Amino acid sequence: MDFFRRKKPDVSLDEVPDLELQAIHGSGCTPEVFLQKSQSQQQIFMLMQSLPVNQRVIVELKFFSQFTFEEIAQQLDVSANTVKSRLYAALASLKSKAINCSMEVDNE
């Protein structure tokens, strides 16, 4: 037990780097641009969560993991045409929800 206690590094909270500040400085963005990008990412995440699971999985595999339609079809045990139709339905749904969200923001 004493072995593990000795292995802990002693770091003051004052010495811990501020990860958000590092992200801002590392990206070359102003804080305003960084905030805007962060809010856009949160909005996309929330829109993705609103999709049915079978559509969300395909969007994630296609765009984030860069799988082909055939690879996704093999993984999900469906045809490539089913993957395509689910992807395009998901994209249409995301587009309509994004437009609705932007209209709500403009009305406020």
Buried (B, 14 or more C-beta within 10 A) or exposed (E): EEEEEEEEEEEEEEEEEEEEEEEBEEEEBEEEEBEEEBEEEEBEEEBBEEBEEBBBBBBBBBEEEEBEBEBBBEBBEBEBEBBBBBBEBBBEBBEEBEEEEEEEEEEE
